[in-house]
Amino acid sequence: MILGGWAANYTVSLHSGFPITLTSTGQAGGQLARGSLRPNRYGPQLTYAEQNIDRWFGTGNSFCRSAGVNDGSCPYGVPALESFGNTAKGTERAPAFRNLDFGLGKKFNISERKYFDFRAEFFNFLNHPNFSPPAVNIAQPATFGFITNTIGNPRNIEFGLKFYF
């Protein structure tokens, strides 16, 4: 009566990192009402060495902070005054999302019409943290690449017992 008849269910959600668009600050001749200012893309890819939530884009990345000046070693730079940057949308990736919800249930019959229905549900069963996108403004080096929030909830366990009569 206790060992048999259990039912299990699960839901898995897996997403690779969604595309994110880097931004910059500067003056674009009053045209910012059309969208945010993007940096200039100069060349080498970002290096993701020693990536963590304090440095999502890794270490060893330098950005050309002088407006419109490319020193040859910067992947991105602040655009010149009165100009928009040339970086496309979605050039970098946010953290991935992983979640597993799991449930167990069993029906305990007392008679033909009377029974108990027991359920145990585990949301975010593995208690995996899912991080929000990082700060994306290259002109603010103190916060660029910092992740300050999580998406979703920590593990949540619910038990339920119903009596049908």
URBELKA-V552172 format. One record per backbone hydrogen bond with DSSP energy under -1.0 kcal/mol. NH is the residue of the N-H (numbers start at 1). CO is the residue of the C=O. Records with the same first field share a line. If there is no record, write none. Layout:
NH=CO / CO
//
This chain:
7=105
9=103
11=101
13=99
15=97
20=92
23=136
24=37
31=28
34=31
35=32
40=77
42=75
52=55
56=145
58=55
59=49
64=76
68=78
69=66
77=40
78=64
82=27
83=80
87=39
92=20
94=18
97=15
99=13
101=11
102=122
103=9
104=120
105=7
106=118
108=116
110=114
111=114
115=164
116=108
117=162
118=106
119=160
120=104
121=158
122=102
123=156
125=100
127=124
132=149
135=146
138=23
140=137
143=140
144=140
145=135
146=143
147=53
151=130
156=123
158=121
160=119
162=117
164=115
//
